Amino acid sequence: MVAVDVINFQDSDTPLHRKKQETDTYVLWSGPPWTLTEQGTIHPFRKTHKSFLGKFVQEFNLVASDRRSWKILLFGVMNVICTACLLMWCNSTNSMALTAYTYLTIFDLFSLITCLMSSWVTMKKPSQLFSFGFERFEVLAVFASTVLVQLGALFILKESVERFVEQPEVHTGRLLVGTFVALFFNLLTLLSVKNKPFVYVSEAASTSWLQEHVADLSRSLCGIVPALSSFLLPRMNPFVLINLAGAFALGITYMLIEINNYNAVDTASAVAIALMTFGTMYPMSVYSGKVLLQTTPSHVIGQLDKLLREVSTLDGVLEVRNEHFWTVGFGSLAGSVHVRIRRDANEQMVLAHVTNRLHTLVSTLTVQIFKDDWTRPSLVSGVLPAATLSASDYGGASGFLPPASSKQAEELDPLTSTPTKPSSPPPEFAFNTPGKNIQPVVLPSTHQHRPYNLGGGLGVGAGLGMGARLPSVQGYRTSFSAAPHRYGSNLLPSQTSQYRP
Amino acid sequence: MDDKYSSNVISGGKLGRVEVPNARLTRYIVLLLLTKMLKALGIFESYDLLKVVHIVQFVFILKLGCAVILLFFQKPFSTGKMVAKRQWIKILKHAVISSIISLLGFFGLTLCGPLRTLLLFEHSDVVVISLLSVLFTSSGGGPSKTRGAAFFIIAVICLLLFDNDDLMAKMAEHPEGHHDSALTHALYTGIAFLGVADHKGGVVLLVLALCLKVAFSTHSRKLSVEIGGAKRLYALSSLVSAMVLLPWVTVLSATTESKVESWSGLIMPFVMIIFSVMILDFYVESICTAKLEAPRSARYGSIFLFLSGLLLANFWTHPLTDQLRAMSKPGQQASTEHVLSGGVLVSACFFILSDSILSSPSKKGQKGTLVGYSPEGIPLYNLMGDALQHSSQSLPRFIKDSLKQILEEYDSRQIFYFLCLNLAFTFVELFYGVWTNSLGLISDGFHMLFDCSALVLGLFAALMTRWKATRIYSYGYGRVEILSGFINGLFLMVIAFFVFVESISRLIDPPNINTVMLAPVSVGGLIVNLVGICAFSHAHSHGASKGSCSGHEHGHSHGGHGHSHGHGHSHSPGGRGMNANMRGVFLHVLADTLGSVGVIISTVLISQFGWLIADPICSLFIATLIFLSVIPLLKDACEVLLLRIPPEHEKDLNFALEKVQKIEGVLSYRDPHFWRHSANVVAGTVHLQIMSDVVEQRVIQQVTAVLKDAGVNNLTVQVEKEAYFQHMSGLSTGFHEVLAMTQQMESMKYYKDGTCIM
């Protein structure tokens, strides 16, 4: 406890949170005003009042200071004007299909807002309150905008059903003009604004039915005219696709109303546009919703499994459990895992190895090392002798040998210099070598438990839906708990349960 | 790349099964074409015949003639093995059903006219089976089949809605004398009961008859094997059905006087129809199915049939074809009957398209969904794949299981009961609206259905929350609840927005409102919603008492209470203790209640004082209230979804972290992440740096205990000593990692020095 005073003179720039006195907390943690509003009886009211609007203006200024966001703002203003115009025309033409199409314009507005938000996110550093950073704001914005558009489409569906009962007259005067204005603005916005989050989501999410049908059609078209293949065969941008399809539906509506006065076509094409909106937005909202639900992205499961299998074959590791991996924003993985090790294994060594393996995939990683029966005094926290750490152990991880040897040299230096190191454990580890030999024997049998050891790809593909994947989990759990049955004779059940959440 | 292209229609055929080149099959195709043209002609003629001949007589004559010819050709009694008595019963059943189907088909013909009958009724089994498999099973066979099914449905809808068949209006006022038999009368009354025009009734009837026909023909395949060939069965069955129809025909001809002037003049057309529709078609169909394979013959056959039907429909009333027509009556006004309309043309195009798509053989083995990963980790999908390949579960079992699950838990049970109540009210309203032909009621009913979708969402979320953790959902499904609350919040925002816009437009131009029907409906809605509010507010108290298990359960909302108290509802503390999902549902019900109250108030104001402006003002007020009451829900849900430190644990966590630092041997901590995962999971990860001589497990135990007191119940602690950084710097080969590690090591050493000074 004396150490507290000593450390206080250190500079506060390092990322570590030092031990500090009570007064110090206010200085370090005062980034956002929550500490003041929550803890402070000092500014009880003024701060809360200002915080929302004032903060918004402040953040907006921060974003607007960047020149790139001016373009987005300009497009946003144009979009608002265009949307207002279109809504007026919707009212005057009394056309449901045009309304449904206008909602796509509104969606473009949302996507512009999302774009602004993503440029804001890149400027922000992780704060105390949002310790993972602000990347999730992007995900939430994508999710909210896709869901809002789908709700709008649901509303359109409801209105259209009501219209089927009694079809009002549709005036075609502004219908075609509105269609082309909306199409032009949508395409302009889509193609000229680089919308990072939506581009990512539209590529990463599974294909919508609209895309599938267009792909299918264009395949058969490419069978006839192969020259079109470079243009038609790549995955279509879903937004461009839905805009074109909606405009096409509106064109047909206009034609039929003009020629034959079929007013019901308007309602039908409104339904069609609403369904297409659903089809386009649904995969994206599923993808972003899964990120928000903190799920393991299915495309990394194969890689993760490989890494976890490697981890479980590390020397001294008995079991890997409570593994939680999820994406923070779009892309960056975070995760935590509990690793149970043998009583005589070196915790720091195993920790370093596990972290090293998983760090390639998981950027924000927390590994808890767990040891059974650690209170028993005999073999506590021993460092394995350097001989048991064969060079191949390192070479397998890093790929080449020289660093391993240099590392050992490096390691030896602090070992000798620090007096606080515990005395080295007894070198005669009779059961250390068997452990190394047995481990590979255990794992091949576990391979057969896994439903997805066929190279990840196929197994993952089958689980793309929201469906429960219970069997695979059980396979997984059993595969990793195969090891403790072998070693776990000295395992106390009370202690294992203590560390389970 | 070749593989990728192989799935297209053209080259896929080459790579897949080997098809006989068209040149060798030309004669069969020509034969098929001729047959189908004759068949279309026969159908057109039978339509004309059916105007004078009674339908039962007509079917009887057809069956009888067919039986006579087939007996002559097939000789079913003299050849083959004897037919057992049991098989005769089966043949009887077969005959009865087939005569019912032909009665239905020809009755549809009288209703719809020949062209529409051709379009609707003459699809081959292959087409209908693949249509049904697309519609009712998940493994339809790729997007192209789905497209075909969609085309089929669109075509039927086109016939139903966009085909303004003028004659049908005339036929609709058919005199009672037109019904000359009990059968037709029953069918007419059935169609009239459905409340659609005869023509549309005919369309529905024909679709049903088509399904029946396909089911029947698939079912009778086994019997035909048993009897000894389809042809023999056909011969026997038509004979039996003629015998079955005989008593009916005799009774009919005894009781009613025939409209036919001379039967002798009808012999030729009957022979023609029997030959073209019943005999030739049957034989050629069976030959072509054998030679061309079923899908191909189905495709060509339906295309030829539809095209010739279209041609005939165009020229049937033309003087050129008069010599073709057996029933050339001078004074016929038939020129307006069942004319070609745009709707029929469009639907014929769609039918041809859908038939050619649906009858093309499905290519298996293209369902691979995920082909690999791009270097950035973005998955690459095979565009053909349908990703959702679930093992199908029988529907009743699924319903039973999910019902059981719903009724197990309190929350979902509440939602479910309320949903049932709401749906019942909605359907009563809709039914009453249709009955009294009140548009207001119908639209209000649809509005209620729209609202029910929020309840359904809540129900699903409440159901999913209890699912077990899986590999993908490693923390369990608890978060679904929060997401559903968020979506419900957005839903309410959208509703508030629409109400707002609507009321603004009404404020500018207040429309006249008919208040007659409004009051009872809104009172009913109010009662239903009040029941819901009672149920859900009870649920929240229940939830609060149960919520104590999840540690420190402070209220979620800070700003929200002011608003909800603002409109003076006794249920306003609904936000407390309830999970986000239930809050969303509760707010939804509350909004509906507010809507009903607003309608009642505005109705009273309008009917008493004639203030038309009261309605938009009421809805403005309601929209604002909904908006304000949703904000706290959205805010809380956002905080959870964005992985903010849970506000109610914030202070505890700070103290806990300070306590952690005071634990013996702990030097510092970094990367403290704490977030609420779901209603009762607060997760956290933290990295600790400790001195080298401290036992890690003890520190972990202490830290876990301290943080558990602060409410974190899913904790991962990474304990790092100096040795860890040394190992890491040894293991990591990249320059940056080494740099970062050495920096961290430096800082640790610094500490150590600090402690060493002491």
Interface residues (C-beta under 8 A of the other chain):
Chain A: M1 V2 A3 V6 I7 Q10 T14 P15 L16 H17 R18 K19 E22 T25 W29 W34 E38 Q39 N91 Q128 L129 F130 S131 F132 R136 F137 L140 A144 V147 L148 L151 G152 L154 F155 K158 V161 E162 V165 E166 Y200 E203 A204 S206 T207 W209 Q211 E212 H213 A215 D216 R219 S220 C222 G223 I224 S229 L233 R235 N260 Y262 A264 V265 G289 K290 L292 L293 Q294 T295 T296 S298 H299 V300 I301 N322 E323 H324 F325 W326 V328 G331 S336 V337 H338 N346 E347 Q348 M349 L351 A352 H353 T355 N356 T364 T366 V367 Q368 I369 F370 K371 W374 T375 V380 S381 V383 Y394 A397 S398 G399 F400 P403 A404 S406 K407 Q408 E410 E411 P414 T418 T420 K421 P422 G457 L458 V460 G461 A462 G463 L464 G465 G467 A468 R469 L470 S472 V473 Y476 Y499 P501
Chain B: K4 Y5 S7 N8 V9 I10 S11 G142 P143 S144 T146 R147 L161 F162 G342 G368 T369 L370 V371 G372 Y373 G377 I378 P379 Y381 L383 M384 G385 D386 A387 L388 Q389 H390 L439 I442 S443 F446 H447 L449 F450 S453 W467 K468 A469 T470 R471 I472 Y473 S474 Y475 R479 V480 L483 F486 I487 L490 F491 M493 V494 F498 S505 C638 L641 L642 L643 R644 I645 P647 E650 K651 N654 L657 E658 Q661 K662 L667 S668 Y669 R670 D671 P672 H673 F674 W675 H677 V681 A683 T685 V686 H687 Q689 M691 S692 D693 V695 E696 Q697 R698 I700 T704 N713 N714 L715 T716 V717 Q718 V719 E720 K721 E722 A723 Y724 Q726 H727 M728 S729 G730 L731 S732 T733 S747 Y750 Y751 K752 G754 T755 I757 M758
